[in-house]
Amino acid sequence: MKRAPVTTHILDLVTGRPSSGVTVSLFFEGEQLAQSKTNEDGRIASWNSDFGLERGRYRLEFEVGPWFKSLGREAFYEEIQIAFLVSNVEEHFHVPLLLSPHGYSTYRGS
């Protein structure tokens, strides 16, 4: 299976475990391109639709509130948005989310 041009994964920093079952949506220039849920390893390697990259602004939206609630955990964030710019459509973009109930971090992965 061919890897999607944009991938992500979520790591729960409190437990040190992947965050499975989180709904993530991908947007390009404000329009939704795709959506998926993280797998058992907290990853999204494929989406519910195929797409190619174009130069421009992308955004990942992570629906973390329902995920925390399903675990019986209280959290400050309901949704996390990560916006990034694609200038080279030949590159792969991996955008991880390191998550806790009261904070988060991200970086450009490989």
C-alpha positions in Angstrom: 0.0 0.0 0.0 1.3 3.4 -1.0 1.9 5.8 1.9 -0.3 8.9 2.1 1.5 12.2 1.4 0.4 13.4 4.9 0.6 11.1 7.9 0.4 11.6 11.7 0.5 9.8 14.9 -0.5 10.7 18.5 1.4 9.7 21.7 -0.3 10.1 25.1 2.5 11.7 27.2 0.8 10.7 30.5 0.7 7.0 29.8 3.5 6.8 27.2 1.1 4.8 24.9 -0.3 5.5 21.5 -3.7 7.3 21.3 -6.0 5.0 19.3 -9.4 5.9 18.1 -8.9 9.7 17.8 -10.7 11.3 14.8 -8.4 13.4 12.7 -9.4 15.6 9.7 -7.1 17.0 7.0 -7.9 20.3 5.4 -6.4 22.1 2.4 -7.0 25.9 2.0 -10.0 25.5 4.4 -11.6 22.6 2.6 -11.7 19.2 4.1 -9.7 16.7 2.1 -9.9 13.6 4.3 -10.7 12.1 7.7 -9.7 9.0 9.6 -9.2 7.6 13.1 -5.9 6.7 14.6 -5.2 2.9 14.7 -4.0 0.8 17.6 -0.5 2.3 17.2 -2.0 5.9 17.3 -1.2 6.4 13.6 -3.0 7.5 10.5 -1.1 6.1 7.5 -4.1 6.2 5.1 -7.2 8.4 4.9 -10.8 7.8 3.8 -10.0 9.5 0.4 -7.0 9.6 -1.9 -5.4 13.0 -2.6 -2.3 14.5 -4.0 -0.4 17.4 -2.5 -0.7 20.9 -3.9 1.3 23.9 -2.7 -0.5 25.8 0.0 -1.8 25.7 3.5 -2.9 22.5 5.2 -4.4 21.9 8.6 -4.8 18.8 10.8 -7.7 18.8 13.3 -7.5 16.3 16.1 -10.8 15.7 18.0 -9.1 14.9 21.4 -12.0 15.9 23.7 -14.2 12.9 22.9 -11.1 10.6 23.2 -10.2 11.9 26.7 -13.9 11.6 27.7 -14.1 8.0 26.5 -11.2 7.2 28.8 -12.9 8.9 31.8 -10.2 11.6 31.8 -10.8 15.3 32.1 -8.9 17.5 29.6 -8.5 21.2 28.8 -8.5 20.8 25.0 -11.5 19.7 23.0 -9.8 20.0 19.6 -6.2 20.7 18.5 -5.4 22.3 15.2 -2.0 22.1 13.5 -1.5 24.3 10.4 1.4 23.8 8.1 2.6 25.0 4.7 3.5 22.7 1.8 5.9 24.3 -0.7 7.5 21.1 -2.1 4.8 18.6 -3.2 7.4 15.9 -3.8 8.1 15.6 0.0 6.2 13.5 2.5 4.8 15.3 5.5 4.6 13.5 8.9 3.1 15.7 11.6 3.0 13.9 15.0 1.1 15.1 18.1 2.5 14.6 21.6 -0.6 14.9 23.9 -1.4 15.4 27.5 -4.7 16.6 29.1 -3.3 20.2 29.6 -0.8 20.6 26.9 0.6 19.4 23.6 3.6 19.6 21.3 4.2 18.8 17.7 7.1 18.7 15.2 7.8 17.8 11.6 8.6 14.1 11.6 10.0 11.9 8.9 
